[in-house]
Amino acid sequence: MTENLRNRRFRIVVIALGIFSLIILFQFGFIMLGGDGIGIDSQISLPPVERGPILDRNGRILAIQTKLNSVSAWVPNVTQPEETSKILGEILNIPEEQILEKFKTNTGFLFIKRKISPTENSRILSHLTEGRLEGISLVPEFGRNYPAKSIASHVIGYVGVDNIGLDGLEYTFNQELTPPVIGNSQEMVYGNQLFLTIDLAIQQAVEKIAEDTYTEQKASSVMILVAEAKTGDILAYASLPNYDPNILASLNPATMKNKPISLLYEPGSVFKVFSMASLLELGLVREEDTFFCNGYYEKLAPDGKTVRINCLGRHGNVTIRDILKYSCNAGAAYASDKASSESFYRMLKLFGFGETTGIPLNGEEPGTLRPPRNWSIRSKPTIAIGQEVAVTAIQMVKAATALANEGVLLQPHIVKKLLTPDGRLIKEYPREPVYQVISPHTARQILQYMASVTEVGGTATRAQIPGVRVSAKTGTAQMMDPQTGKYSDTAFIASCLALFPTESPQVIVYVVVEGPKGDSYFGGRVAAPLIQKVGEFLVPYLGIPREGEQVYSHPGILTVPRVTLPPLKDTVPDFTGLPKKVLLPLLSRKDVKVILRGSGWVYRQTPPPGTPIKTGMEIILELR
């Protein structure tokens, strides 16, 4: 009985293998005989899927499908391998010995070079026409083109020779961009369209500033992130060094590392914004409380040893505002003594430190915020000044959204929406509140304190933008020496976080310069000026009003109906169709909070027309 069962199983396996072999032979035969390949002998069929495009928030193309030929060979029909290797080697810039070796070690179909240039294609086609390349074919394949070249390369990523995403959004949205083919249909299948939150104009301007800094400072890297403060949308994501995804040969570990999500570093004094906000929210310090700084923080440990943390100067009695304005280490450390380790840790975790943000880019690091059980006696005051904690740039931007949204943390987005090939909405990524971290009062307090950092005597005066009040905080942190495991005396990270306008932030800008080698390594001198440069572009581009500016309408040479702003009295009027410039006076209203999103004309508003006006209510106008 057992023997019969064994024989039956054996016959089933043999039959299955036979069927599988027939399927393989059939598919191989189809590949070799069908398709649109250009050549005399072997050809393969064109893949029936066209990868969808990646576009910026305004529909400008960042990645698009192309069709390029690849050079293939059916070795049994290559009658003159030496001559063929010589011709192909010269055209394709491949050593002819390498091609000849392929002919000797392969017995069937093989690729010589994938996705050749138009010039290479033209020359090979000429030889094929003359009958000089027997056994060689030109096979059409889909490829990927990135018109903006290295712009936003770490966000977009790249595809391999098989048109499969290998990094960035090309990788994480591979299935959406290249949907699977169902059944045996040879009809073309088109991938979906991926719209990003990135604004190409802002991205290009920011990358130019980053490139100039990268060169001038001879830095190891430069990161500049720009986010829409009220939504968490990333408008620009610049990371130098970068790479051109059109040229796979340019890829190497130094250029491919996506540092805004993967570089872990101690943030230094920028972190004081969040440590001081935590202490205020816990109710352990008040606006008028003072802490004495005589150049250092000092505390006696239980073992009798003295814990000392040096400050940049002797600041005397300092308030929380002064701690941020003068970047006082001693004051921040003494203030942290007011909190228990557990409550302090809990507040910092609420800001998102020690965990990934969830932005859809592969390789994101969670950072490091050790639990209190692993702290030493100096950990709490040290963390308060931005040491003994490791962050990523994207974490810092996410944490800053709580300051811009009255204490509510937002999920940062890099993707705006996903559309079908014919333009139907599949998924949209709207504003996504996570939870309330701090009270609106604490958020407004910190913004005001940060505004003083850009005023006379503060460390971020170089971040000032004429006519716009800026809330900022600088940071200078020593990097770890991998050889000694101690802080380096020569390697630093200079950074600056800014939100503006202070009264109702529309933009978050975060700058990190790793390893600057110019005249200075301080955040106030290296990073803060970049805030001003980025701001000078953003203010007019986004229509952020400057103090003292007046809005004028001019008909030019055409006579057009004058567009006026409807009165905002008892009920909310209909703003639909109004241009942005007409709406700007609403931003100065004190009784209601008006938020403008986008550029152009109003197409949607919240709340709807006719809603009764209430003091302090929020009116959101979306433009396109």
GUVOTOR-151091 format. One line per 5 residues: number of its first residue (from 0); for each residue x, y negated, z of C-alpha. Coordinates in steps of 0.001 Angstrom, whole numbers, plus 500000, padded with zeros to 6 digits. Last residue first. Layout:
N
NUM) X:Y:Z; ...
This chain:
624
623) 494635:423150:492398; 493477:421732:495721; 492155:423161:498996; 490668:420719:501508; 490546:421831:505152
618) 488597:419705:507643; 489421:420294:511325; 487211:418914:514097; 488678:416613:516752; 485554:414529:517161
613) 482559:416230:515555; 481105:415372:512153; 477904:417184:511204; 478291:419582:508235; 476634:418153:505139
608) 479317:419256:502704; 480917:422629:503553; 483466:423122:506389; 485908:423928:504817; 486523:422723:501262
603) 487122:424251:497829; 488090:422962:494395; 489799:419686:495381; 492051:418300:492651; 495778:418589:491953
598) 498211:419859:494580; 498083:422552:497269; 496579:422474:500757; 495429:419227:502343; 494561:419335:506060
593) 492322:416681:507672; 492146:416464:511475; 489277:414322:512751; 488967:411264:515020; 492464:409846:514409
588) 492280:409464:510633; 495685:408784:509022; 495572:411893:506846; 492267:410778:505348; 494110:407941:503550
583) 495777:410621:501338; 492517:411835:499753; 492565:409563:496728; 496110:410680:495869; 495054:414333:496005
578) 492447:414080:493284; 488712:414420:494045; 486855:417184:492218; 485031:418545:495285; 485177:416176:498265
573) 481489:416564:499169; 480875:414537:502333; 481187:415830:505939; 478418:414326:508059; 478051:411303:510343
568) 480802:409067:508967; 483394:410080:506365; 482665:407671:503528; 483329:408979:500011; 486833:408220:498675
563) 486693:406429:495379; 487380:407528:491824; 487218:404644:489358; 485707:405604:486036; 488353:405470:483305
558) 489523:402703:481006; 492750:403872:479453; 495985:401926:479117; 497115:402617:482678; 494166:403042:485102
553) 496289:402366:488205; 495445:403705:491669; 497544:402534:494619; 498441:404359:497824; 500340:402339:500394
548) 503550:403464:502051; 504348:402110:505504; 505282:405473:506978; 505888:408039:504285; 503040:410186:502970
543) 503718:413861:502178; 502728:414326:498540; 504248:417778:498215; 506804:416711:495592; 507339:413268:497134
538) 508221:414653:500601; 509763:417929:499440; 512749:416529:497554; 513918:414114:500239; 513164:416799:502811
533) 515618:419268:501260; 518387:416674:501392; 517446:415575:504931; 517359:419138:506202; 520714:419728:504494
528) 522216:416919:506576; 521279:418875:509753; 523262:421992:508782; 526916:420872:508757; 527164:417870:511084
523) 524494:418608:513701; 525061:422345:513372; 528715:421959:514343; 531354:423709:512185; 533268:420629:511096
518) 535727:419427:508438; 534931:422336:506136; 535227:426055:506753; 531613:426993:507452; 531251:430625:508623
513) 527529:431175:508187; 525410:428152:507312; 521795:428537:508444; 519016:426112:507484; 515368:426342:508536
508) 512681:424133:507034; 509064:424174:508244; 506618:421999:506300; 503200:420459:506833; 503713:419435:510443
503) 500940:417299:511941; 502299:414458:514105; 505935:415529:513614; 505835:415260:509819; 507711:417514:509593
498) 509228:420603:511179; 512981:421191:511369; 515332:424011:512414; 519086:423487:512107; 521986:425911:511938
493) 525765:426214:512105; 527186:429710:512562; 530773:429940:513730; 534003:431834:512995; 537312:430386:514278
488) 537514:431091:518021; 535690:434392:517619; 533558:435760:520450; 534614:439224:521589; 534297:442719:520101
483) 538020:442550:519263; 538016:443595:515597; 534380:442820:514855; 534894:439207:516050; 531461:438054:517189
478) 530221:434736:515867; 530215:431545:517909; 526990:429583:517736; 526165:426002:516847; 522496:425011:516821
473) 520446:422005:515841; 516862:421153:516721; 514370:419175:514669; 511086:417263:514724; 511025:414785:511836
468) 509087:411528:511538; 508805:410541:507896; 509576:407075:506512; 513238:407819:505858; 514017:411515:506455
463) 516245:412068:509494; 518231:415315:509645; 521530:413470:510204; 520205:412321:513604; 520072:415968:514703
458) 522216:415980:517879; 520268:413200:519585; 521787:409897:520696; 519659:407800:518375; 516629:409774:517185
453) 516579:413171:515471; 516564:415047:518799; 513735:412751:519981; 511459:414421:517424; 512232:417774:519048
448) 510749:416484:522331; 507608:415397:520483; 507293:418786:518775; 507857:420521:522132; 505078:418543:523787
443) 502653:419191:520916; 503198:422952:521224; 502808:422787:525017; 499499:420926:524695; 498194:423298:522023
438) 498799:426155:524478; 501467:428780:523838; 501568:432136:522088; 498030:432369:520669; 497753:435385:518370
433) 498581:436649:514862; 496909:434082:512614; 496889:435160:508934; 496451:432460:506295; 495339:434235:503146
428) 496987:437163:501329; 494748:438049:498388; 494062:441466:496960; 492760:442904:493704; 491628:439684:491999
423) 490718:440047:488329; 493174:438529:485837; 493082:440937:482885; 496238:442777:483996; 494747:443123:487507
418) 495709:440527:490091; 497725:440640:493334; 497868:437566:495539; 500109:435199:497499; 503144:437356:498290
413) 505948:435935:500508; 503784:435611:503625; 504736:434730:507207; 502241:435935:509841; 501202:432977:511950
408) 501691:432295:515674; 499084:429987:517229; 500444:427399:519680; 498939:424278:518176; 499692:425369:514620
403) 503079:423772:513929; 504760:424974:517135; 503442:428514:516654; 504750:428490:513070; 508253:428024:514515
398) 508364:431654:515703; 507816:432823:512115; 510620:430599:510864; 513013:431902:513517; 512104:435501:512694
393) 512815:434862:508985; 516321:433667:509862; 517105:436860:511751; 517700:437046:515486; 520186:438394:518026
388) 519941:437584:521736; 522806:437542:524249; 523220:433825:523389; 520613:431219:522519; 520824:428782:525451
383) 518012:430461:527432; 519561:433856:526631; 522620:432842:528657; 520552:431619:531607; 518663:434968:531655
378) 521687:437203:530975; 524044:435886:533688; 522943:438296:536407; 523137:441173:533959; 520220:442281:531857
373) 519407:445880:530869; 516336:446175:533098; 515264:442814:531674; 514494:444292:528223; 517042:443578:525463
368) 516122:441125:522735; 517867:442250:519553; 516847:441706:515943; 514147:443701:514190; 516070:444088:510901
363) 514344:443874:507526; 515753:446245:504881; 512919:446223:502382; 510896:443085:501819; 507165:442991:502583
358) 507317:440539:505542; 506460:442574:508629; 508037:440101:511052; 510359:442726:512534; 510745:442952:516310
353) 513098:441648:519024; 511817:438093:518851; 508196:437627:517827; 507257:434485:519766; 505325:436750:522150
348) 508567:438601:522878; 510063:435330:524138; 507146:434928:526553; 507468:438470:527925; 511215:438092:528484
343) 510705:434934:530573; 507941:436621:532577; 510100:439706:533271; 513287:437799:534123; 511453:435644:536632
338) 511296:431971:535803; 512662:428908:537633; 516260:429978:536988; 515601:429246:533302; 515618:425511:534089
333) 519165:425807:535473; 520326:427456:532230; 518607:424874:530018; 520116:422016:532043; 523600:423540:531894
328) 523432:424125:528152; 522382:420571:527314; 521479:420238:523645; 521431:416427:523981; 517865:416026:522678
323) 516691:419484:523710; 517857:419279:527327; 516812:415624:527398; 513197:416510:526583; 513256:419242:529250
318) 514454:416588:531727; 518113:415857:532485; 519939:414503:535534; 523621:414051:534713; 524614:414749:531090
313) 528205:415842:531515; 529274:417284:528167; 529096:420249:525802; 528127:422577:528650; 530013:425509:530143
308) 528332:428544:531682; 529697:429740:535036; 528812:432786:537135; 530762:432837:540399; 531698:436127:542043
303) 530486:436959:545551; 529029:440326:544647; 525518:438874:544877; 526402:436346:542142; 526932:432643:542929
298) 525616:430343:540198; 527194:427576:538141; 526029:425724:535066; 528565:423344:533538; 529448:419773:532664
293) 527919:417929:535624; 524350:418752:534607; 521595:418174:537168; 518095:419394:536382; 515055:417129:536243
288) 511303:417721:536340; 509163:415002:534716; 507774:417106:531854; 506999:419991:534151; 508690:423301:534823
283) 507300:426622:536020; 503951:426265:534277; 504542:429458:532282; 503883:427422:529147; 506611:424924:530057
278) 509101:427741:530663; 508243:429416:527353; 508514:426129:525415; 511971:425686:526967; 513060:429128:525753
273) 511515:428562:522337; 513139:425216:521566; 516311:426343:523344; 516733:428898:520533; 518070:426149:518274
268) 520962:426023:520767; 522663:429194:519584; 520917:431495:517134; 523010:434581:517931; 523269:436509:514706
263) 521691:439427:512858; 521784:439255:509058; 518967:441453:507699; 515886:439382:506858; 517449:436075:505778
258) 520609:438013:504757; 519343:440085:501840; 522647:441827:501176; 523001:442239:497389; 525809:439735:496811
253) 528450:441212:499140; 527313:444814:498617; 527838:444622:494843; 525565:443943:491892; 527046:442017:488979
248) 527115:445167:486791; 523322:445266:487013; 523198:442105:484931; 519600:440881:484527; 519265:440948:488312
243) 521660:437961:488512; 523145:437896:492011; 523121:435940:495269; 525723:434561:497673; 523845:432618:498923
238) 520276:433022:500169; 517438:430699:499207; 513838:431542:500071; 511519:428717:499068; 507763:428186:499506
233) 507264:430895:502150; 503572:430840:503105; 503063:430602:506883; 499704:428886:506354; 499816:425587:508272
228) 503592:425112:508144; 504173:425869:504469; 507571:427478:504707; 511051:426541:503470; 513974:428882:504131
223) 517592:427884:503516; 520378:430437:503944; 524072:429855:503242; 526729:432582:503361; 530410:433171:504071
218) 530990:429445:503731; 533602:427643:501655; 531927:424503:503048; 531850:422685:499709; 531012:425781:497673
213) 528231:427194:499867; 526956:423657:500474; 526617:422962:496749; 524964:426344:496202; 522489:425787:499053
208) 521477:422372:497701; 521003:423887:494230; 519051:426767:495764; 516696:424281:497452; 515914:422465:494202
203) 515375:425717:492298; 513123:427174:495003; 511085:423967:495263; 510408:424004:491505; 509789:427764:491521
198) 507180:427565:494294; 507369:430862:496177; 504058:432155:497574; 504318:434979:495056; 501869:436173:492405
193) 502121:439855:491399; 500324:440841:488188; 499222:444454:487812; 500735:447044:485486; 499472:447857:482013
188) 498777:451370:480754; 499292:451932:477008; 497250:454764:475543; 499105:458089:475396; 496462:459861:477460
183) 497664:463048:479131; 496011:462556:482515; 496520:459630:484882; 499573:457410:484345; 500804:455996:487646
178) 500615:452234:488226; 503753:450225:487534; 503521:446810:489241; 501265:448076:492045; 503329:451228:492573
173) 506621:449298:492607; 505380:446721:495109; 508087:447402:497743; 510772:448023:495107; 510227:445171:492646
168) 509440:443118:495753; 513070:443428:496817; 515133:446423:495712; 515134:449510:493491; 512029:449063:491369
163) 511697:451702:488631; 512344:450630:485041; 514324:453810:484287; 517533:451751:483939; 517010:450513:487483
158) 514786:447648:488606; 515621:444433:490447; 514886:442380:493554; 512316:439572:493497; 513011:438180:496962
153) 516790:438598:496958; 516949:437236:493398; 515134:434014:494289; 516921:432255:491381; 519725:434492:490065
148) 518362:434633:486490; 515264:432404:486219; 514131:434323:483118; 514372:437739:484834; 513935:440424:482159
143) 513005:444035:482728; 513311:446960:480319; 510961:449254:478429; 512599:451795:476181; 512863:452257:472409
138) 515254:455050:471333; 517955:454364:468753; 519230:457688:467464; 522574:459427:466848; 522868:462929:465349
133) 524607:461646:462224; 526121:458219:462679; 527577:457162:459300; 524397:457408:457211; 524581:453838:455929
128) 521260:453041:457606; 522573:454452:460869; 525660:452239:460635; 523506:449123:460170; 521224:450179:463028
123) 524299:450455:465259; 525330:446875:464435; 521853:445435:464981; 521360:447230:468311; 524684:446016:469668
118) 523682:442445:468823; 520193:442890:470307; 521773:444153:473574; 521603:447795:474619; 519016:449321:476913
113) 520674:452582:477978; 524013:453809:476671; 525124:457236:475350; 521973:459068:476415; 521954:462847:476039
108) 520093:465620:474216; 521575:469079:473761; 524867:470939:474240; 526823:468647:476524; 530472:468955:477594
103) 532178:468284:474239; 529871:465465:473136; 530189:463828:476543; 533988:464054:476309; 533843:462270:472963
98) 531934:459394:474580; 534555:459012:477331; 537415:459243:474841; 535753:456446:472815; 536111:454106:475791
93) 532814:452163:476027; 532453:448620:474686; 529155:449498:472957; 530269:448601:469411; 533868:449860:469612
88) 532945:453011:471528; 530066:453792:469173; 532285:453699:466078; 535127:455680:467678; 532838:458267:469229
83) 531106:458836:465880; 534459:459340:464111; 535609:461877:466712; 532214:463628:466968; 531750:464159:463207
78) 528851:466623:462814; 526711:465234:465664; 523632:467353:464885; 524120:469867:467713; 524716:466919:470133
73) 521331:465233:469800; 522476:461724:470749; 520923:458662:472324; 521476:454879:472153; 518862:452832:474009
68) 516624:450219:472451; 515079:447310:474301; 511474:446387:475097; 510811:443622:477637; 508616:443320:480751
63) 508619:440106:482769; 510063:438827:486053; 509977:435282:487472; 507281:433834:485225; 505602:430581:486266
58) 502037:431194:487443; 501783:428386:490010; 502507:430558:493069; 505515:432114:491319; 505109:435058:488974
53) 506047:438750:488888; 504928:440530:485729; 503377:444013:485389; 505345:447008:484162; 504147:448395:480819
48) 503310:452098:480958; 502979:454579:478061; 506684:455486:477942; 507826:455465:474285; 508388:458925:472842
43) 511819:460465:472260; 513810:460938:469032; 516320:463452:467735; 517428:463547:464076; 517703:460734:461532
38) 517358:457725:463734; 514993:455125:465074; 512884:456473:467947; 509128:455869:467736; 507824:458966:469462
33) 507612:462705:468739; 509968:465550:467858; 512480:465749:470709; 510119:464726:473463; 507359:466987:472211
28) 509731:469914:471992; 510922:469264:475522; 507319:469113:476723; 506474:472387:474998; 509624:474068:476247
23) 508894:472924:479797; 505310:474131:479592; 506437:477478:478176; 508942:477876:481000; 506253:477148:483621
18) 503983:479779:482040; 506764:482333:482142; 507677:481461:485723; 504058:481930:486751; 503864:485313:484976
13) 507038:486502:486693; 505802:485281:490118; 502448:487056:489634; 504197:490287:488570; 506385:490183:491709
8) 503367:489585:493929; 501610:492642:492426; 504702:494778:492907; 504955:493759:496594; 501282:494535:497145
3) 501741:497946:495535; 504754:498659:497791; 502804:497672:500919; 500000:500000:500000
